[in-house]
Amino acid sequence: MFVLSSVRIALRALLLNKLRAALTMLGIIIGVGAVIAMVAIGRGAAQRISDRIASIGSNLILVMPGSATSGGLRMGHGSTLTLTEDDMRAIGAEVPGVMAVSGTMRGVAQLVFGNLNWSTGVFGTTPEFPDVRDWEVAEGRFFGDQDMDGATKVVVLGQTVRESLFGDGEAVGQIIRIRKVPFTVIGVLARKGQSTWGQDQDDTALIPLSTAKKRVLGVSQAGARMVGLILIKAANAEAMPQIEEQATALLRQRHRLQPYQEDDFQVRNLSDMFAAQEASTKTMTILLGAIASVSLLVGGIGIMNIMLVSVTERTREIGLRMAVGARSRDILGQFLIEAVTLAVVGGILGILLGVGGSKVIAMLANWSTLITPGSIALAFGSSAFIGIFFGYYPARKAAYLDPIEALRYE
């Protein structure tokens, strides 16, 4: 009952000075709105990274060729082909925890359909590729072992290539030419979007690895068994470090490398790179939230100032209440509730501002934002805490006024 009556008194006092109350709440409104908007921007960036990680494939390990040395000069990784199809199959058969393995070789070619053409990356790969990359086939089918064994002239297109050559028309069953070689379109991949480094993953054409070597990429007889990249899909994230270690040991053994010799290949765990990106995004989110929280602090100081002014203006009222039996805790509670009411009402309006601002930012800046109940609860709780923290001193000052002196106050 005391709380309800104190809330009524607090609201009546605030309504008597509407403009002053509104200006006091403005700091809290801006602070809460800024916290929600900044955290939403940070979480949106983290979500975009997570979505792009998922688009590349979960639990993915890359094995890339090593470097070559010519005339004492060391070239970069991939300057020579050091990986083979036998390496790929050995990893799948001998390394525990591996779900699927695929090998690829890449080239760039002009794809022609009728009077339309499109230049894109052509990947020779194996039937396990969709499983390794978690990439579904939206239309038709992916090529299988028979296509690999027979080096059949079939192709699976990404969405970008499909739209460039066929528009809204049917793609599956059509004949296109890749470097003047006719290929039958047997499937279209589901849309993947951009990778974390900005590459359009849908701008691609996949053909059997054997066909790529024999008819498109022009691989020499000496490199007939070579692959440009090995993709390994781990059963789970926990198994990835062990797979890296065992795959490295297996390849060193297969390549007959001595202990003093460097690896002629490179094993890269994409999860480590993505974890670093996510960590930097979380740091950015915390930084943005901390900067926005300064507005809350300013709002709290504003509440304290106004409450001190209110105590001074209502000194005689406080004396009258004490004279008729009000206790110090009653006065303390009343002024504390007024401060909390200011903060809570400002917090509610700040939540509306933050949610609306986040949506406006997402629409105008084309930036992903993610508002979570946790961020709203945190911002609202912070505003209530600020009301208590910064309102306590003025309330305590009012509660311990001398009633005689308060009644004499003009």
Secondary structure in CASP SS format (residue, H / E / C, confidence):
PFRMAT SS
TARGET T0000
AUTHOR 0000-0000-0000
METHOD secondary structure of the structure
MODEL  1
M C 1.00
F H 1.00
V H 1.00
L H 1.00
S H 1.00
S H 1.00
V H 1.00
R H 1.00
I H 1.00
A H 1.00
L H 1.00
R H 1.00
A H 1.00
L H 1.00
L H 1.00
L H 1.00
N C 1.00
K H 1.00
L H 1.00
R H 1.00
A H 1.00
A H 1.00
L H 1.00
T H 1.00
M H 1.00
L H 1.00
G H 1.00
I H 1.00
I H 1.00
I H 1.00
G H 1.00
V H 1.00
G H 1.00
A H 1.00
V H 1.00
I H 1.00
A H 1.00
M H 1.00
V H 1.00
A H 1.00
I H 1.00
G H 1.00
R H 1.00
G H 1.00
A H 1.00
A H 1.00
Q H 1.00
R H 1.00
I H 1.00
S H 1.00
D H 1.00
R H 1.00
I H 1.00
A H 1.00
S H 1.00
I H 1.00
G C 1.00
S C 1.00
N C 1.00
L E 1.00
I E 1.00
L E 1.00
V E 1.00
M E 1.00
P E 1.00
G C 1.00
S C 1.00
A C 1.00
T E 1.00
S E 1.00
G C 1.00
G C 1.00
L E 1.00
R E 1.00
M C 1.00
G C 1.00
H C 1.00
G C 1.00
S C 1.00
T C 1.00
L C 1.00
T C 1.00
L E 1.00
T E 1.00
E H 1.00
D H 1.00
D H 1.00
M H 1.00
R H 1.00
A H 1.00
I H 1.00
G H 1.00
A H 1.00
E H 1.00
V C 1.00
P C 1.00
G C 1.00
V E 1.00
M E 1.00
A E 1.00
V E 1.00
S E 1.00
G E 1.00
T E 1.00
M E 1.00
R E 1.00
G E 1.00
V E 1.00
A E 1.00
Q E 1.00
L E 1.00
V E 1.00
F E 1.00
G C 1.00
N C 1.00
L E 1.00
N E 1.00
W E 1.00
S E 1.00
T E 1.00
G E 1.00
V E 1.00
F E 1.00
G E 1.00
T E 1.00
T C 1.00
P C 1.00
E C 1.00
F H 1.00
P H 1.00
D H 1.00
V H 1.00
R H 1.00
D C 1.00
W C 1.00
E C 1.00
V E 1.00
A E 1.00
E E 1.00
G E 1.00
R C 1.00
F C 1.00
F C 1.00
G C 1.00
D H 1.00
Q H 1.00
D H 1.00
M H 1.00
D H 1.00
G H 1.00
A C 1.00
T C 1.00
K C 1.00
V E 1.00
V E 1.00
V E 1.00
L E 1.00
G C 1.00
Q H 1.00
T H 1.00
V H 1.00
R H 1.00
E H 1.00
S H 1.00
L H 1.00
F H 1.00
G C 1.00
D C 1.00
G C 1.00
E C 1.00
A C 1.00
V C 1.00
G C 1.00
Q C 1.00
I E 1.00
I E 1.00
R E 1.00
I E 1.00
R C 1.00
K C 1.00
V E 1.00
P E 1.00
F E 1.00
T E 1.00
V E 1.00
I E 1.00
G E 1.00
V E 1.00
L E 1.00
A C 1.00
R C 1.00
K C 1.00
G C 1.00
Q E 1.00
S C 1.00
T C 1.00
W C 1.00
G C 1.00
Q C 1.00
D E 1.00
Q C 1.00
D C 1.00
D C 1.00
T E 1.00
A E 1.00
L E 1.00
I E 1.00
P E 1.00
L H 1.00
S H 1.00
T H 1.00
A H 1.00
K H 1.00
K H 1.00
R H 1.00
V H 1.00
L C 1.00
G C 1.00
V C 1.00
S C 1.00
Q H 1.00
A H 1.00
G H 1.00
A C 1.00
R C 1.00
M E 1.00
V E 1.00
G C 1.00
L E 1.00
I E 1.00
L E 1.00
I E 1.00
K E 1.00
A E 1.00
A C 1.00
N C 1.00
A H 1.00
E H 1.00
A H 1.00
M H 1.00
P H 1.00
Q H 1.00
I H 1.00
E H 1.00
E H 1.00
Q H 1.00
A H 1.00
T H 1.00
A H 1.00
L H 1.00
L H 1.00
R H 1.00
Q H 1.00
R H 1.00
H C 1.00
R C 1.00
L C 1.00
Q C 1.00
P C 1.00
Y C 1.00
Q C 1.00
E C 1.00
D C 1.00
D C 1.00
F E 1.00
Q E 1.00
V E 1.00
R E 1.00
N E 1.00
L H 1.00
S H 1.00
D H 1.00
M H 1.00
F H 1.00
A H 1.00
A H 1.00
Q H 1.00
E H 1.00
A H 1.00
S H 1.00
T H 1.00
K H 1.00
T H 1.00
M H 1.00
T H 1.00
I H 1.00
L H 1.00
L H 1.00
G H 1.00
A H 1.00
I H 1.00
A H 1.00
S H 1.00
V H 1.00
S H 1.00
L H 1.00
L H 1.00
V H 1.00
G H 1.00
G H 1.00
I H 1.00
G H 1.00
I H 1.00
M H 1.00
N H 1.00
I H 1.00
M H 1.00
L H 1.00
V H 1.00
S H 1.00
V H 1.00
T H 1.00
E H 1.00
R C 1.00
T H 1.00
R H 1.00
E H 1.00
I H 1.00
G H 1.00
L H 1.00
R H 1.00
M H 1.00
A H 1.00
V C 1.00
G C 1.00
A C 1.00
R C 1.00
S H 1.00
R H 1.00
D H 1.00
I H 1.00
L H 1.00
G H 1.00
Q H 1.00
F H 1.00
L H 1.00
I H 1.00
E H 1.00
A H 1.00
V H 1.00
T H 1.00
L H 1.00
A H 1.00
V H 1.00
V H 1.00
G H 1.00
G H 1.00
I H 1.00
L H 1.00
G H 1.00
I H 1.00
L H 1.00
L H 1.00
G H 1.00
V H 1.00
G H 1.00
G H 1.00
S H 1.00
K H 1.00
V H 1.00
I H 1.00
A H 1.00
M H 1.00
L H 1.00
A C 1.00
N C 1.00
W C 1.00
S C 1.00
T C 1.00
L C 1.00
I C 1.00
T C 1.00
P H 1.00
G H 1.00
S H 1.00
I H 1.00
A H 1.00
L H 1.00
A H 1.00
F H 1.00
G H 1.00
S H 1.00
S H 1.00
A H 1.00
F H 1.00
I H 1.00
G H 1.00
I H 1.00
F H 1.00
F H 1.00
G H 1.00
Y H 1.00
Y H 1.00
P H 1.00
A H 1.00
R H 1.00
K H 1.00
A H 1.00
A H 1.00
Y C 1.00
L C 1.00
D C 1.00
P H 1.00
I H 1.00
E H 1.00
A H 1.00
L H 1.00
R H 1.00
Y C 1.00
E C 1.00
END
